[in-house]
Amino acid sequence: MEKKIPTNTITRDIKTLAAPTGNIYETVVILSKRANQIALAEKKELSKKLEDFKNERDTMDEVFENKEQIDISKYYERQPKPDLVAIAEFENGELYYRVAESE
């Protein structure tokens, strides 16, 4: 089951976005940390897939003609951006977060 996440930026109501935490700044921090996690995971996954194509003897002609490698790269380019995924997860209540207790 694939989530329906927009691939472009949409306007959101700040009050609605801040409601779960009660503070827009806390919400932004949560979203940015989750977006960084998603971006890092995608980067590792892409690097792992592209590593199979790595060859020390590649010439420029071979690099440009590898259709599978190009298809993999295009697939990741079409994916929703990590910040949009993080916002969708947050709005759907799929993110777990907690505030550290101060002493």
Backbone as CSV, one residue per row, in Angstrom:
resi,resn,N_x,N_y,N_z,CA_x,CA_y,CA_z,C_x,C_y,C_z
1,MET,0.838,-1.176,0.000,0.000,0.000,0.000,0.888,1.246,0.000
2,GLU,0.805,2.008,-1.026,1.623,3.207,-1.143,0.840,4.419,-0.652
3,LYS,1.533,5.268,0.082,0.908,6.474,0.615,0.712,7.488,-0.500
4,LYS,-0.354,8.263,-0.382,-0.609,9.336,-1.343,0.026,10.603,-0.798
5,ILE,1.204,10.920,-1.321,1.958,12.092,-0.891,2.141,13.004,-2.097
6,PRO,1.828,14.279,-1.951,2.004,15.185,-3.094,3.488,15.299,-3.460
7,THR,3.750,15.476,-4.736,5.140,15.605,-5.187,5.555,17.067,-5.315
8,ASN,4.635,17.967,-5.049,4.986,19.388,-5.078,4.507,20.045,-3.790
9,THR,4.987,21.225,-3.537,4.663,21.937,-2.311,3.230,22.449,-2.359
10,ILE,2.539,22.311,-1.230,1.184,22.839,-1.140,1.098,23.760,0.081
11,THR,0.137,24.664,0.061,-0.043,25.593,1.169,-0.740,24.873,2.315
12,ARG,-0.233,25.069,3.518,-0.821,24.441,4.700,-1.145,25.504,5.739
13,ASP,-2.128,25.199,6.568,-2.510,26.091,7.653,-1.548,25.881,8.816
14,ILE,-0.855,26.922,9.217,0.147,26.827,10.280,-0.486,26.407,11.601
15,LYS,-1.685,26.905,11.890,-2.349,26.557,13.149,-2.657,25.070,13.221
16,THR,-3.087,24.503,12.117,-3.385,23.071,12.075,-2.105,22.259,12.235
17,LEU,-1.047,22.712,11.591,0.236,22.006,11.664,0.824,22.077,13.069
18,ALA,0.624,23.186,13.756,1.180,23.367,15.099,0.314,22.757,16.192
19,ALA,-0.916,22.403,15.884,-1.851,21.919,16.902,-1.343,20.728,17.728
20,PRO,-0.759,19.686,17.122,-0.336,18.539,17.931,0.729,18.875,18.981
21,THR,1.616,19.806,18.684,2.676,20.150,19.631,2.349,21.396,20.434
22,GLY,1.481,22.229,19.906,1.149,23.472,20.563,2.126,24.593,20.248
23,ASN,3.104,24.317,19.390,4.139,25.294,19.079,4.652,25.022,17.668
24,ILE,4.562,25.999,16.790,4.989,25.806,15.399,6.479,25.516,15.306
25,TYR,7.273,26.076,16.201,8.717,25.871,16.160,9.081,24.432,16.524
26,GLU,8.379,23.874,17.514,8.601,22.463,17.853,8.203,21.567,16.685
27,THR,7.105,21.908,16.047,6.656,21.139,14.882,7.704,21.176,13.777
28,VAL,8.259,22.350,13.519,9.271,22.491,12.463,10.511,21.656,12.789
29,VAL,10.925,21.650,14.044,12.091,20.858,14.448,11.814,19.370,14.235
30,ILE,10.631,18.921,14.637,10.258,17.514,14.459,10.265,17.156,12.981
31,LEU,9.659,18.001,12.162,9.585,17.740,10.722,10.965,17.746,10.076
32,SER,11.824,18.662,10.489,13.155,18.729,9.871,13.995,17.512,10.251
33,LYS,13.875,17.063,11.493,14.626,15.876,11.904,14.137,14.640,11.159
34,ARG,12.828,14.509,10.999,12.286,13.355,10.260,12.671,13.438,8.787
35,ALA,12.624,14.615,8.197,13.006,14.765,6.785,14.471,14.380,6.584
36,ASN,15.332,14.746,7.535,16.744,14.358,7.451,16.911,12.844,7.531
37,GLN,16.125,12.192,8.396,16.175,10.730,8.496,15.774,10.083,7.172
38,ILE,14.700,10.586,6.582,14.204,10.039,5.315,15.226,10.254,4.205
39,ALA,15.794,11.452,4.127,16.784,11.764,3.095,18.011,10.871,3.224
40,LEU,18.473,10.654,4.448,19.636,9.802,4.669,19.342,8.361,4.260
41,ALA,18.170,7.866,4.611,17.785,6.497,4.243,17.699,6.346,2.721
42,GLU,17.111,7.333,2.048,17.013,7.285,0.588,18.393,7.339,-0.053
43,LYS,19.280,8.164,0.487,20.630,8.282,-0.059,21.380,6.963,0.075
44,LYS,21.261,6.314,1.234,21.922,5.023,1.430,21.374,3.979,0.470
45,GLU,20.044,3.963,0.314,19.403,2.999,-0.575,19.844,3.217,-2.024
46,LEU,19.870,4.461,-2.465,20.286,4.775,-3.829,21.750,4.417,-4.038
47,SER,22.601,4.762,-3.076,24.029,4.451,-3.198,24.260,2.950,-3.294
48,LYS,23.503,2.197,-2.507,23.628,0.736,-2.532,23.237,0.174,-3.894
49,LYS,22.144,0.694,-4.464,21.699,0.216,-5.778,22.672,0.615,-6.882
50,LEU,23.218,1.829,-6.793,24.130,2.300,-7.844,25.522,1.691,-7.709
51,GLU,25.842,1.185,-6.523,27.146,0.568,-6.300,27.344,-0.650,-7.203
52,ASP,26.256,-1.340,-7.530,26.330,-2.506,-8.410,26.852,-2.138,-9.798
53,PHE,26.665,-0.896,-10.189,27.078,-0.459,-11.523,28.495,0.103,-11.547
54,LYS,29.081,0.275,-10.386,30.391,0.906,-10.308,31.452,-0.022,-10.905
55,ASN,32.255,0.552,-11.761,33.318,-0.199,-12.414,34.490,0.750,-12.585
56,GLU,35.640,0.336,-12.137,36.807,1.217,-12.201,37.257,1.512,-13.622
57,ARG,36.853,0.665,-14.559,37.305,0.853,-15.935,36.267,1.549,-16.803
58,ASP,35.265,2.161,-16.189,34.227,2.853,-16.962,34.840,3.946,-17.823
59,THR,34.383,4.001,-19.042,34.740,5.133,-19.891,33.522,6.051,-19.934
60,MET,33.666,7.210,-20.457,32.553,8.153,-20.525,31.395,7.563,-21.322
61,ASP,31.684,6.830,-22.398,30.627,6.246,-23.220,29.827,5.224,-22.421
62,GLU,30.500,4.412,-21.628,29.818,3.383,-20.842,28.942,4.003,-19.764
63,VAL,29.387,5.076,-19.173,28.636,5.724,-18.107,27.305,6.248,-18.649
64,PHE,27.314,6.869,-19.795,26.099,7.458,-20.340,25.148,6.429,-20.935
65,GLU,25.605,5.225,-21.230,24.766,4.238,-21.899,24.123,3.230,-20.960
66,ASN,24.342,3.337,-19.670,23.800,2.361,-18.749,22.344,2.713,-18.419
67,LYS,21.421,2.073,-19.140,19.989,2.379,-19.019,19.429,2.038,-17.641
68,GLU,19.828,0.916,-17.070,19.325,0.523,-15.746,19.689,1.564,-14.690
69,GLN,20.904,2.043,-14.748,21.370,3.045,-13.789,20.572,4.336,-13.952
70,ILE,20.308,4.719,-15.169,19.529,5.923,-15.437,18.102,5.750,-14.926
71,ASP,17.510,4.564,-15.138,16.145,4.307,-14.668,16.051,4.377,-13.147
72,ILE,17.043,3.833,-12.454,17.057,3.882,-10.992,17.140,5.331,-10.519
73,SER,18.010,6.104,-11.130,18.152,7.511,-10.755,16.867,8.291,-11.005
74,LYS,16.229,8.041,-12.131,14.981,8.740,-12.448,13.877,8.355,-11.470
75,TYR,13.852,7.093,-11.043,12.860,6.651,-10.071,12.975,7.474,-8.783
76,TYR,14.197,7.650,-8.291,14.399,8.408,-7.062,14.118,9.890,-7.247
77,GLU,14.342,10.410,-8.437,14.038,11.811,-8.713,12.538,12.077,-8.685
78,ARG,11.738,11.068,-9.064,10.279,11.228,-9.096,9.636,11.057,-7.726
79,GLN,10.362,10.534,-6.761,9.818,10.320,-5.427,9.528,11.658,-4.754
80,PRO,8.528,11.675,-3.857,8.260,12.922,-3.128,9.474,13.325,-2.293
81,LYS,9.667,14.599,-2.138,10.803,15.101,-1.357,10.636,14.702,0.111
82,PRO,11.761,14.484,0.813,11.700,14.046,2.212,10.874,14.949,3.124
83,ASP,10.909,16.269,2.894,10.113,17.150,3.750,8.617,16.948,3.544
84,LEU,8.203,16.662,2.316,6.786,16.409,2.049,6.337,15.090,2.677
85,VAL,7.215,14.095,2.659,6.907,12.812,3.297,6.770,13.007,4.806
86,ALA,7.690,13.760,5.397,7.656,14.015,6.844,6.374,14.744,7.243
87,ILE,5.970,15.729,6.462,4.746,16.464,6.765,3.535,15.548,6.670
88,ALA,3.492,14.711,5.638,2.367,13.779,5.490,2.308,12.810,6.663
89,GLU,3.456,12.290,7.093,3.487,11.391,8.245,3.005,12.106,9.501
90,PHE,3.423,13.335,9.681,3.028,14.120,10.853,1.523,14.379,10.852
91,GLU,0.997,14.786,9.706,-0.439,15.077,9.605,-1.298,13.835,9.812
92,ASN,-0.774,12.665,9.443,-1.517,11.412,9.589,-1.291,10.753,10.945
93,GLY,-0.529,11.393,11.812,-0.277,10.837,13.139,0.647,9.633,13.132
94,GLU,1.509,9.528,12.128,2.400,8.382,11.994,3.777,8.617,12.616
95,LEU,4.025,9.818,13.133,5.319,10.128,13.733,5.239,10.030,15.244
96,TYR,6.230,9.384,15.820,6.346,9.357,17.279,7.411,10.375,17.670
97,TYR,7.077,11.228,18.586,8.038,12.216,19.082,7.771,12.430,20.557
98,ARG,8.784,12.885,21.242,8.621,13.200,22.655,9.498,14.396,22.983
99,VAL,9.102,15.114,24.021,9.850,16.289,24.459,10.673,15.866,25.669
100,ALA,11.953,16.156,25.623,12.839,15.808,26.746,12.430,16.615,27.974
101,GLU,12.403,15.950,29.093,12.033,16.620,30.346,13.201,17.448,30.853
102,SER,12.929,18.661,31.267,13.985,19.509,31.834,14.013,19.290,33.356
103,GLU,15.200,19.351,33.919,15.344,19.087,35.358,15.134,20.325,36.185
